[in-house]
Amino acid sequence: MDVLYFAWVRERIGIPRESVDSQAATVADLVAELSAREERYALAFSDISALRVALDQELSDFDAPLAGVREVAFFPPMTGG
């Protein structure tokens, strides 16, 4: 699946997107896998309450299943103006 990173998540990880082979069942499982990779991922995902996630461009929750998902995007909450 493609994993996309936006705003400060991208800045901390250092890349805007990557293709990930994962056996994760849920978004939270994917976050745990990514966090275990390297310190930069652990830093980016250290407080998931400060993050939002979209699965195939639809807002979702961290307990959502990943079966059949092609794209996961992580980003901070958006503010309006």
N, C-alpha and C positions, 0 to 999 in steps of 0.2 A: 504494500500500500504506500501511497505518497503521504508524507508527513510535512506539513507546512508550518512555519514559525513566523510570527508577526511581531512588530514593535520591539519592546525590550526582550522578549523571548528570543527573537532572532539575534539580537545583539549579544546576548549571553551565550547562546549556542554557537554563533559564528557563521551560520548558513541559513538561507531562507527556506530551503526544502531538501528533502532526501527521500529515497526509496528505502523502505524498511521491511524486512522479512520478520514477521513476528508470529508467535503462537498465542499472543495475549487474547484473552476472552473479552475483556472490557477495556475501556479507555484507561481506567485506573491501573490495570495490569500493564498496559503499554507504557504509561508514565513510569511505573516501577522498573520496567525493562530499560527504558531510556536513561533513567536516573542512575542505574547501575553501570552504565557504559563508561562515563567519564565525569569528572568534577563539573565541567561546564553544563552538562545536562542536569546534574544534581542541583546545581545552583539555580538554573532556570525553573526547575519544577519543585523547588524547596517549599513553596507555599501555593498549593493548587487552588486555595480559596481566592487567590489573586488572579486566576486564569479563567478563561472561558474556552470551550471546545466546540467545534463544528464537525459533524460527520457528513461527508458528501454535501457540503455547503448548507447544512441545516444545524442550527444550534442544538446542542445536546448536553447530556450530563456525563460526569466521569464514571458512573456505574453503567453506562449504556454498552450494549454488546457490540463487538466489532465484526461479527460475521457478515460477510458480503460488502463491507465498507471498503471503498477504494481510496478515499482521501480523508485525512484527519488534519484539522487545523487548530493550532493553539495560539491564543492571543489574549491580551489584557482586556478587561471590560471597556467598552466604548462609552464615551461621554458625549452628550449632546450639547449644542450651543445655540 
